[in-house]
Amino acid sequence: MPVFPGLVYGIVPSFRAYPGTISLKIDTLLRLIADVLDCMAEQGFKRILIVNGHGGNAPVQTFLPEWMVVHPKVQVRFHNWWIAPRTWAKVQETDPVASHASWMENFPWTRLSSDVAPKEAKPMIDPEKLRLTAPDAARAYLGDGNFGGLYRRPDEEMLAIWKVAVDETRDLVERGWQ
């Protein structure tokens, strides 16, 4: 079973004021996904699992049923690994205050070795206020990008969450098809 490289860009308009952030337009991402899926369908793939790691890419999930109408012999599943039922239950069991750029995105392999995370928790932001702000105002409001909560948890806890996520994703690959 082939595993294709991840797409490194997605939809992140609120973060465009952070240097280095590249945000695709919704139609650009959907055209990219359609092109990838079209090629895979032409090559005979019948079951495709898209493992998503970014909440901003939700329009892809809405697009897939439309794409499958044109390609009825292909099943495509969209899997948000971090909020899949078993993974999210493990996150909540570990710490129910889990948010963007908080501890739940701070795996040993995603942090800089020189990074020293603050020990204290950040107060939760108001997500509605964030949705209504332009990128410069969003950066001023968020500062470091964390939506709230602790910045880091012990690696053992993070690896336990990752194991659940990998097992849950593997189950979808092996048994998640009609």
BELVEN-V82868 format. One record per backbone hydrogen bond with DSSP energy under -0.5 kcal/mol. NH is the residue of the N-H (numbers start at 0). CO is the residue of the C=O. E is the energy in kcal/mol with one decimal. If there is no record, write none. Layout:
NH	CO	E
NH	CO	E
This chain:
3	1	-0.5
7	5	-0.5
9	21	-0.7
11	9	-0.7
14	11	-1.7
15	12	-1.4
17	14	-2.1
18	16	-0.6
20	17	-2.1
22	20	-0.5
23	9	-3.2
28	24	-2.3
29	25	-2.6
30	26	-2.1
31	27	-2.3
32	28	-2.8
33	29	-2.6
34	30	-2.5
35	31	-2.4
36	32	-3.0
37	33	-3.0
38	34	-2.2
39	35	-2.3
40	36	-2.9
41	37	-2.5
42	38	-1.7
43	40	-1.5
44	39	-2.4
47	74	-2.7
49	47	-0.6
49	76	-3.3
50	48	-0.7
51	49	-0.8
51	78	-3.0
56	53	-1.8
57	54	-1.3
58	55	-0.5
59	56	-1.9
60	56	-0.6
60	57	-0.9
61	57	-1.3
62	58	-1.8
63	59	-1.8
64	60	-0.6
65	62	-0.6
66	62	-1.9
67	63	-2.7
68	64	-1.3
69	65	-0.9
69	66	-0.6
70	66	-1.0
73	70	-1.9
74	45	-3.3
76	47	-2.6
78	49	-3.4
78	76	-0.6
79	77	-0.6
80	51	-1.5
80	78	-1.3
82	79	-1.1
83	80	-0.9
87	83	-3.4
88	84	-2.0
89	85	-1.9
90	86	-2.4
91	87	-2.9
92	88	-2.2
93	89	-1.8
94	90	-2.9
97	95	-1.3
101	98	-2.0
102	149	-2.3
104	101	-2.0
105	102	-2.2
106	104	-0.7
109	106	-2.0
110	106	-0.7
110	107	-0.5
114	111	-1.5
116	114	-0.6
121	148	-2.4
124	146	-2.6
126	124	-0.8
129	125	-1.9
130	126	-2.1
131	127	-1.1
131	128	-0.5
132	129	-1.7
137	133	-2.8
138	134	-2.5
139	135	-2.1
140	136	-2.4
141	137	-3.0
142	138	-2.8
143	141	-1.2
146	99	-2.5
148	121	-3.3
150	117	-0.5
156	153	-0.8
157	153	-1.8
158	154	-2.9
159	155	-1.7
160	156	-2.0
161	157	-2.5
162	158	-2.3
163	159	-1.8
164	160	-2.4
165	161	-2.8
166	162	-2.7
167	163	-2.7
168	164	-2.3
169	165	-2.9
170	166	-2.3
171	167	-1.6
172	168	-2.0
173	169	-2.6
174	170	-3.2
175	171	-1.9
